Amino acid sequence: MTVDEPTLPDLDPVIHAQARLRVVAALSQLNRDDRIAFPRLQEILRMTPGNLSVHLRKLEEAGYVEVTKTHRGRTPATLVQLTRRGRFAFEEYVAALRTLIDPGEEPS
């Protein structure tokens, strides 16, 4: 008698990079339609502007974040939010991690 081994899920390579995982995890804490100012996100994550920009660009290319450049009065402002696709991808990523950690547990 053979027992089928559970199939372990693949982890999303876009999210799996440590810096991008931190970005997506932070953005996932916002309400669905909320945005955060780039400097505030940078402060929370303790990342340099260049490093954060590079990772946001990768996430934006994947459709996981939306970056909006606007103005507050005369001051330029960059706002960031997690897209629906990004939120779903993060939820799937977390579920995949749970399965890797405990393959016998049913997903919630």
C-alpha positions in Angstrom: 0.0 0.0 0.0 1.4 3.4 -1.0 0.5 6.6 0.6 0.3 9.6 -1.7 2.7 12.3 -0.7 1.1 15.7 -0.5 2.1 18.0 -3.4 3.9 21.0 -2.0 3.0 24.4 -3.5 5.4 26.7 -5.3 6.1 30.1 -3.8 5.4 33.2 -5.9 8.9 34.3 -6.9 7.9 37.9 -7.2 6.7 38.0 -3.6 9.3 35.6 -2.2 12.2 38.0 -2.3 12.7 39.2 1.2 12.3 43.0 0.5 9.3 42.5 -1.7 7.7 40.2 0.9 8.1 43.0 3.5 6.6 45.5 1.1 3.5 43.3 0.3 3.1 42.3 4.0 3.1 46.0 5.0 0.7 47.0 2.3 -1.6 44.1 3.1 -2.3 45.7 6.5 -4.0 48.7 4.8 -7.7 48.7 4.0 -8.5 47.6 0.4 -8.7 51.1 -1.1 -6.2 52.9 1.2 -2.9 54.2 -0.1 0.3 55.0 1.8 2.8 57.8 1.0 6.1 56.5 -0.3 8.2 58.2 2.5 6.0 56.6 5.2 6.3 53.2 3.6 10.1 53.7 3.3 10.2 54.7 7.0 8.1 51.7 8.1 10.3 49.3 6.1 13.6 51.1 6.8 14.6 50.9 3.2 16.5 53.4 1.1 14.4 55.3 -1.5 16.3 53.6 -4.4 15.9 50.1 -2.9 12.2 50.6 -2.3 11.7 52.0 -5.8 13.3 49.0 -7.4 11.1 46.5 -5.5 8.0 48.6 -6.1 8.7 48.6 -9.8 9.0 44.7 -9.8 5.7 44.5 -7.9 4.0 47.0 -10.2 5.2 45.1 -13.3 3.5 42.0 -11.8 0.3 43.9 -11.2 0.6 43.6 -7.4 0.9 47.2 -6.5 -0.3 50.5 -7.9 2.0 53.5 -7.7 0.4 56.9 -8.2 2.3 60.1 -8.6 0.3 63.2 -7.7 0.6 66.5 -5.9 -0.4 67.7 -2.5 -0.7 71.4 -3.2 2.6 72.1 -5.0 4.5 69.2 -3.4 4.8 66.0 -5.4 3.6 62.9 -3.7 3.9 59.2 -4.5 1.2 57.0 -3.2 1.3 53.2 -3.1 -1.4 50.6 -2.7 -1.8 46.9 -3.0 -4.0 45.9 -5.9 -6.7 43.2 -5.7 -4.4 40.9 -7.7 -1.6 41.7 -5.2 -3.8 41.0 -2.2 -4.9 37.7 -3.7 -1.3 36.8 -4.6 -0.2 37.5 -1.0 -3.1 35.5 0.5 -2.1 32.6 -1.8 1.6 33.0 -0.8 0.7 32.9 2.9 -1.5 29.8 2.3 1.4 28.1 0.4 3.8 28.9 3.3 1.3 27.3 5.8 1.2 24.2 3.6 5.0 24.0 3.5 5.2 24.4 7.3 2.5 21.8 8.0 1.7 19.8 4.9 -0.9 17.7 6.7 -3.0 20.7 7.8 -6.1 21.6 5.8 -5.9 25.2 4.4 -8.3 27.6 6.1 
